[in-house]
Amino acid sequence: MGFSYNKLWKLLIDNDMNKTDLKKAISTTPSTMSRLSKNEHVSMDILGRICEYFNCDIGDIVEYVFERKDKK
C-alpha cells in the first residue's frame, strides 16, 4: 500500500486545525497538500517542517502500511 498520513490528519483535528492552516504554518504549496491528502510521497523537507511545527517525531505523522500479499 505505502505511506499513510492518517496520523497527521488526527493531529490536525487534535490541534483544531485544518489543511489550509497547516499549509500556511509550514509554508508549502497546494500541490504538496494534495499529495499528502492522497497518501503520496512528499519530500523529507516537508515532513521535517511538519515535525518542527508540531514538535513531534516523524512516526507521529506518517506510517508505512504494508500491502497484504495472500499466499495461494
C-alpha positions as CSV (number, residue, x, y, z in Angstrom):
1,M,0.0,0.0,0.0
2,G,2.5,2.6,1.0
3,F,2.5,5.6,3.3
4,S,-0.5,6.8,5.2
5,Y,-0.8,10.3,6.7
6,N,-3.9,9.5,8.8
7,K,-1.9,10.3,12.0
8,L,-1.2,13.8,10.6
9,W,-4.9,14.4,10.0
10,K,-5.7,13.3,13.5
11,L,-3.0,15.6,14.8
12,L,-4.7,18.5,12.9
13,I,-8.0,17.7,14.5
14,D,-6.5,17.4,17.9
15,N,-4.9,20.9,17.4
16,D,-8.2,22.4,16.0
17,M,-6.5,23.0,12.6
18,N,-7.5,22.3,9.0
19,K,-5.3,21.6,6.0
20,T,-5.3,25.3,5.0
21,D,-3.9,26.2,8.4
22,L,-1.2,23.5,8.0
23,K,-0.3,24.8,4.5
24,K,0.2,28.3,5.9
25,A,2.1,27.1,9.0
26,I,4.7,25.1,7.1
27,S,4.8,27.4,4.0
28,T,4.0,24.8,1.4
29,T,2.1,24.7,-1.8
30,P,-1.4,23.4,-2.6
31,S,0.1,20.6,-4.7
32,T,2.1,19.3,-1.7
33,M,-1.1,19.3,0.4
34,S,-2.8,17.4,-2.4
35,R,-0.1,14.8,-2.4
36,L,-0.4,14.5,1.4
37,S,-4.2,14.1,1.0
38,K,-3.7,11.3,-1.5
39,N,-1.1,9.5,0.7
40,E,1.5,10.1,-2.0
41,H,5.2,10.7,-1.4
42,V,6.4,14.1,-0.3
43,S,9.9,15.3,0.4
44,M,11.6,14.7,3.7
45,D,11.9,18.5,3.9
46,I,8.1,18.8,4.1
47,L,7.9,16.1,6.7
48,G,10.6,17.8,8.7
49,R,8.8,21.1,8.6
50,I,5.6,19.4,9.9
51,C,7.6,17.7,12.7
52,E,9.2,21.0,13.6
53,Y,5.9,22.8,13.7
54,F,4.2,20.2,15.9
55,N,7.4,19.4,17.9
56,C,6.9,15.7,17.1
57,D,8.6,12.7,15.6
58,I,8.0,11.5,12.1
59,G,6.3,8.4,13.3
60,D,3.6,10.7,14.8
61,I,2.6,12.0,11.4
62,V,3.2,9.1,8.9
63,E,3.2,5.4,8.9
64,Y,4.0,2.7,6.4
65,V,1.1,0.4,5.7
66,F,2.2,-3.0,4.3
67,E,0.5,-4.4,1.3
68,R,-1.2,-7.7,2.1
69,K,0.1,-10.5,0.0
70,D,-2.1,-13.5,0.0
71,K,-0.3,-16.8,-0.4
72,K,-2.1,-19.3,-2.7
